[in-house]
Amino acid sequence: MDTQKTQTFKNVKGFTLVELIVVITILVILGTIAFLNLGGMSASARDSQRTSDLKQINDQIMMTQSKQGVSYISMTSSGANQLAATGAQISGTAATLGTEYVGGDINYTVLGLDSAKFQDPLSKVAYKMGATTLGGTAYEVSASLEESKTALVMGVYKPRTSTGSSANSATGTATVPTTGTLSVVIGSVDIGKLKLGDTLAGIAAGSGACAAPVKVTAVSRDMQTLSLSCSGTATAGTIAPNLMYIANAEVTGLTATGGTNVITNKGTNLPY
């Protein structure tokens, strides 16, 4: 007769409740660390996408303008996202919203781009653009970066300050007539400091004076001669150097405020 033997293990042990709690706690901590690291990588990847998108958009803007002659303003979808600041200064005077300045979403149709492929990877809305006909025409495209909390801005707009320093004023001499326009000859080093449509501060020096507001009415082909008009009383004479500059400092950014996906720079809305 076969005899079946049964062996009983009396010393087999499992995890205690305390050990299970310790293991689960460790797993939760490791999972949290991994999640935070992956979250940082995702933000970095989104910032890389934003940078790549803006570079492509910026290239397309310049190509469209140069090859087709399309104005920068038409590349921006105007609407509720106008420059909010009342009397925002561009070219030394308050810009007329909707005509001299437009801000809002980028008009991808004009640029010939697929709007679905060029939108913020997190908010899924269009990037922002601001454009002006003043100051020789200029534009900016912008996005908010997640990791640095700063604004990413590309374009050709560079705000100028209202000051008589050599960095911002046209140097040279000019004879002020009692009536008509004033022709100012400036040196080549001053190219780009004053532009068509600029409103200048009143000029008064030496024996000549041109009362404010003074407007730049023409710029010569070689960009070394400006034609100005005096809206107030003019006194014939000679104007000294470094006294021709914009009347008011320009806004520091063209990107619109308001609406969805407001572009911010360390918590401050553009223009900042």
VENHUUR-V713407 format. One record per pair of residues at least 4 apart in sequence whose ideal C-beta (glycine too) atoms are under 7 Angstrom apart, sorted by sequence separation. I is the first residue (numbers start at 1). J is the second residue. If there is no record, write none. Layout:
{{I J} {I J}}
//
This chain:
{{15 19} {17 21} {18 22} {19 23} {20 24} {21 25} {22 26} {23 27} {24 28} {25 29} {26 30} {27 31} {28 32} {29 33} {30 34} {31 35} {32 36} {33 37} {34 38} {35 39} {36 40} {37 41} {38 42} {39 43} {40 44} {41 45} {42 46} {43 47} {44 48} {45 49} {46 50} {47 51} {48 52} {49 53} {50 54} {51 55} {52 56} {53 57} {54 58} {55 59} {56 60} {57 61} {58 62} {59 63} {60 64} {61 65} {62 66} {63 67} {64 68} {70 74} {89 93} {96 100} {97 101} {98 102} {107 111} {114 118} {115 119} {120 124} {133 137} {145 149} {165 169} {186 190} {194 198} {210 214} {219 223} {220 224} {230 234} {239 243} {258 262} {264 268} {268 272} {15 20} {65 70} {70 75} {83 88} {89 94} {90 95} {95 100} {108 113} {113 118} {119 124} {120 125} {132 137} {145 150} {163 168} {164 169} {166 171} {177 182} {204 209} {220 225} {257 262} {264 269} {265 270} {64 70} {88 94} {95 101} {108 114} {119 125} {132 138} {176 182} {203 209} {65 72} {87 94} {88 95} {108 115} {119 126} {120 127} {144 151} {145 152} {161 168} {203 210} {219 226} {262 269} {263 270} {265 272} {131 139} {160 168} {174 182} {202 210} {255 263} {118 127} {130 139} {142 151} {143 152} {174 183} {202 211} {218 227} {90 100} {108 118} {129 139} {130 140} {142 152} {174 184} {202 212} {216 226} {217 227} {90 101} {115 126} {129 140} {142 153} {201 212} {203 214} {217 228} {129 141} {172 184} {202 214} {216 228} {217 229} {257 269} {140 153} {141 154} {172 185} {215 228} {257 270} {61 75} {83 97} {127 141} {128 142} {141 155} {170 184} {172 186} {199 213} {200 214} {214 228} {215 229} {82 97} {127 142} {140 155} {171 186} {172 187} {214 229} {255 270} {127 143} {139 155} {170 186} {171 187} {199 215} {200 216} {214 230} {255 271} {138 155} {139 156} {140 157} {253 270} {254 271} {83 101} {138 156} {139 157} {198 216} {210 228} {213 231} {253 271} {138 157} {171 190} {197 216} {211 230} {252 271} {253 272} {78 98} {83 103} {106 126} {170 190} {196 216} {210 230} {211 231} {212 232} {251 271} {252 272} {82 103} {105 126} {106 127} {195 216} {211 232} {81 103} {194 216} {196 218} {211 233} {81 104} {105 128} {106 129} {120 143} {170 193} {196 219} {211 234} {78 102} {81 105} {104 128} {169 193} {170 194} {195 219} {210 234} {79 104} {168 193} {209 234} {76 102} {78 104} {209 235} {76 103} {77 104} {103 130} {208 235} {76 104} {77 105} {182 210} {208 236} {209 237} {73 102} {102 131} {208 237} {76 106} {77 107} {207 237} {208 238} {75 106} {76 107} {101 132} {206 237} {207 238} {208 239} {75 107} {100 132} {176 208} {191 223} {194 226} {206 238} {74 107} {100 133} {175 208} {176 209} {206 239} {100 134} {176 210} {205 239} {206 240} {213 247} {75 110} {106 141} {205 240} {212 247} {74 110} {75 111} {181 217} {188 224} {203 239} {95 132} {187 224} {186 224} {205 243} {95 134} {185 224} {70 110} {185 225} {186 226} {203 243} {184 225} {203 244} {90 132} {183 225} {184 226} {91 134} {90 134} {91 135} {183 227} {184 228} {200 244} {201 245} {90 135} {200 245} {181 227} {182 228} {200 246} {201 247} {64 111} {83 130} {181 228} {199 246} {200 247} {181 229} {182 230} {198 246} {199 247} {57 106} {61 111} {194 244} {60 111} {60 113} {76 129} {75 129} {76 130} {76 131} {75 131} {170 226} {178 234} {177 234} {73 131} {176 234} {178 236} {72 131} {136 195} {176 235} {177 236} {73 133} {135 195} {136 196} {176 236} {184 244} {57 118} {176 237} {135 197} {134 197} {175 238} {176 239} {53 118} {72 137} {173 238} {174 239} {173 239} {72 139} {173 241} {172 241} {50 120} {57 127} {92 162} {171 241} {50 121} {171 242} {49 121} {54 127} {169 242} {53 127} {169 243} {170 244} {46 121} {169 244} {46 122} {166 242} {169 245} {168 245} {61 139} {164 242} {164 243} {164 245} {163 245} {58 141} {162 245} {57 141} {162 246} {162 247} {160 246} {162 248} {54 141} {162 249} {161 249} {54 143} {160 250} {159 250} {159 251} {50 143} {159 252} {50 145} {58 154} {58 155} {157 254} {47 145} {54 152} {47 146} {46 146} {47 147} {54 154} {153 253} {51 152} {50 152} {43 146} {44 147} {43 147} {91 195} {91 197} {92 198} {93 199} {91 198} {92 199} {91 199} {92 200} {151 263} {140 253} {142 255} {151 264} {140 254} {151 265} {139 254} {140 255} {150 265} {150 266} {149 266} {144 263} {151 270} {143 263} {144 264} {142 263} {132 254} {131 254} {130 254} {130 255} {130 256} {128 255} {128 256} {142 270} {125 260} {128 263} {125 261} {123 260} {123 261} {120 261} {103 254} {103 255} {104 256} {103 256} {92 246} {93 247} {91 246} {92 247} {93 248} {104 259} {92 248} {89 248} {89 249} {90 250} {89 250} {90 251} {89 251} {88 251} {85 251} {83 256} {84 257} {82 256} {83 257} {84 258} {81 256} {81 258} {80 258} {81 259} {80 259} {83 271}}
//
